[in-house]
Amino acid sequence: MSVIQCPECGARYTSDDDSCSARFDTLLALDHSRQEPWGSRHGQAFAAFALEHPVRHADSLDTAWDLLYRIYRLHEPARAVIASLRQNTSQLRRGPRVPPRPPTQVAAPRVTIADLADFAPSTYPTQLDAWCQAALASWNAT
């Protein structure tokens, strides 16, 4: 059995049909269904994916950093953070207590989209939080 590894986040797959992109497409379909627990967490899921795939999402890194840092380090309510970022779509104004994003990742993330398995509604919120925390940690957010 051959193992295919994502060059950006390090996730490992045993099938040519499985990949971070394929799993993200599945997650996006759930997010866009506007059903819970996925719909209200789309911003966090996209931010985690972007930070773990910085080449693919280079233009979104600062917004992803700001969103996750404010939610998971400053403990601001997710809805409020997302609303404030939507208001400032023309130019990101980093939260006043958010440090600048480091120029590069410092480590491979310990949780990737592959670890979320099938996005089961009973476990997804907890798994998403772990994924978001890992994405921040891979950029040295302490």
N, C-alpha and C positions, 0 to 999 in steps of 0.2 A: 504494500500500500504506500503510495507516495503522498507526501505532505506538501501542501502549497501554503506558503507563508506570505502574508500581506507585507509589502515592502515598507509601508508607513507605520502601521501600529503593531505589527508582529503577530497578529492573529493567525492561527493555523487551521487549515481546512484539509479534509481528506477527499474531497470531490471537486472536480473541475467546475461543477455547477454551483458550488458554494463559494461565496466571497463576501468581503465587507460590503461591496456595492450591492450585491444581490440581497443581503440581509437588510441593508439600509432602505432599499426599494420596498421591501416587505413592510418595514417599520413605517415608512412614509405613507403607505396605503392605509395602515391602521391609524396613524396620526390624522390623516385627512378625512377619515370616516367620521371624525368629531365624536367618536364614542370614547367613553372612559374605560380604562385609565390612560389611554394614549393621547387623545386629542388635546387635553390641557397641558400636556408635557412636551409638546412638539419642539418648543424652543430649546429646552434642555437637551433633548435627544439630538437635535441638529448641532448644538454647540459642542456636545461631547464628541460627536462624529467628526466635526470640523477640526477640533483640537488634536484628535488622534490621526487625522489625515490632512496635515498642513499643506502639502503640495497641492492636493486636489482643491482645497478650500482656502487658499492663501488670502483672498479678499475678505474672508469672514472671520479671520482669527481674532482680531481685536474685539469685535462684537461678541464672539463666543467666549473669549476670556472674561470680558466685563460681565456678561450674563452669569456665567457659572461662579465667578469670584463673588459677586454680590449675593447670590443665592446661598452658596455653600460655605463661604468664609465669613461674610458679613451678616448672614442669616436674614437677609431682606426677603419679604414674601415674593415668590416667583411671579405671581400676577402683576405686582407693582413693578418689578424689574422689567418684565416683558413690555408692559404698557409704556414705561418711560423710554425704552429703546425704540418702540414703534413711533413715538412722538418725535424722535430725533433721527428719522431715517435718512435725512440728507447728509448729516455729519454726526458721527459718533462723538459724543462728549462723555468721556470716561467718568464713572462715578467718582466723586471727590476722594473717597477713601480707597479706591482701587489702584494698586500700583501698576505701572506699565507692564505689559506682557513681556516676559523674557524673549530675546531674539530667536531662541531655538528651544526645542524640547531638551530636557536633561536626561530623560530615561524613557524606556519603553513603558507604556501603560500596563498596569497589573490587571486591569479589566478592560476587555474590548467588546465590541458588538457581538462577537462570536460567543462570548460568555453569557449573553442574555438569552440564548437558546431560541425558543419559539415565541417569546414575548407574551407569555401566559398572563392573563389579567390579574391573577392572584399574586404573582411574584414580580410583575413588571415594575411597580413603583419602587420597591426596595432595590431591585437590580439596577434600575435607572440611576438611583442615587449613588450606588457604588460605582457605576460607570462614570458618572459626572465627577465624582471625587477622584477617581483614578486619572481622568483626563487632566484635571487641574494639577494633580501631583506630578504628572509626567512633565509639566512645565515648571515645576518647583514652586507651586503655590503652597505656602505654609500658613 
